[in-house]
Amino acid sequence: MQPVLPALAAQFAVAPATASLVLSVSTVALAVALFAAGSLSESFGRKVPIVASLLISSGITFLCAAAPNFGALLGLRLLEGIAISGVPAIAMAYISEEVAPEALGFSMGLYVAGTALGGMSGRFVVGIVADHAGWRAGLIAIAIVAVACAVAVALLLPASRGFTPHAQSAREHVHAYRAHVSDAGLPWLYATGFIIMGAFVAIYNYIGFRLLAPPFLLSQSAIGAIFVVYLLGSVASAVMGRLADRYGRRNVLWISEAIFLAGVLVTLARDLVTIVCGIAILTVGFFGAHSVASSWVGRRATSNRAHATALYLFAYYLGSSVLGSLGGIAFGAAGWTGTVVAVAAALAAALVIAVVVLRVVTPASPVAEATRG
């Protein structure tokens, strides 16, 4: 939806911050539904819920393309957020269970690289098609791609070998979530996910409004093409994941966040080339930080991993909704400078968590990394 936010604002006569609700409502719904998805997967397995989420959410995307008004579009996006929740809630747990601990950082990095490739493809395809045939056609195009991917996962994803479904009572689910929230390190990783995702979405939500306006006056296609820098995120997530396995998660986390912050500040430039470079830099930093934080959650949670990853992703997508919207308020009040100041302040808080708070936090597993912090 990000490349077509200006088009939605124009067609439905709403402000930029209001238009961004098509993102916020879906991520809030996703964040809340993660708890149910993660809990159900403990009882019903991993693969079936993942495939079902992919297929149902793909179908809802077709319906979004036919939405008659802004209210209907918001309602469908809310349903889409609920439908897709089974994928992130379960996929990270699946990887943590199926991959050897010494390769977890790199493997989670590859998963995050896949999300980066999907993010780039969605924005690029929608942006290009929307510029020539309207935003509805753009959504239809990406829905077709999504269905193809869902079928591929159904055919190719192996069944779980490191996990056996087991029924859990509501009390056991509550106990599992409470244990993760009470952990010395996990809540800080959840806070990190909240900040970095919120900051990232705030930048990508409103950079299109800046580049469509004078002096840049870019087309929808040109803005969609800028999202190709997501490919750098794919590489960065895998590389940072491998470096985290070798040099320690905390060390690579704060470096990634510093890169993220530097890229955000570069976007204050007034020439297009420098702005695009800033977007590329911050994209590398974001995906590196997300790769490290998410793999750390999988390593630290020694049991009920679906619950642990659901909590991380709840914070992650809640940050998208909250900080993404606040970035719009800052944009409306002080333009792009306001958005950058708000995002930079949030990332400064993330750096404090990584450099100061997580210094004394070690993985729960007795591995060599425990001496690295």
Secondary structure, DSSP 4 states (H G I P E B T S, - for coil): -GGGHHHHHHHHT--HHHHTHHHHHHHHHHHHHHHHHHHHHHHH-SHHHHHHHHHHHHHHHHHHHT-SSHHHHHHHHHHHHHHHTHHHHHHHHHHHHHS-GGGHHHHHHHHHHHHHHHHHHHHHHHHHHHHHH-HHHHHHHHHHHHHHHHHHHHHHPPPPSS-------HHHHHHHHHHHHHSSSHHHHHHHHHHHHHHHHHHHHHHHHHHHSTTT---HHHHHHHGGGHHHHHHHHHHHHHHHHHH-HHHHHHHHHHHHHHHHHHTT-SSHHHHHHHHHHHHHHHHHHHHHHHHHHHHH--S-HHHHHHHHHHHHHHHHHHHHHHHHHHHHHHHHHHHHHHHHHHHHHHHHHHHTGGGG---SS-SGGGGT-
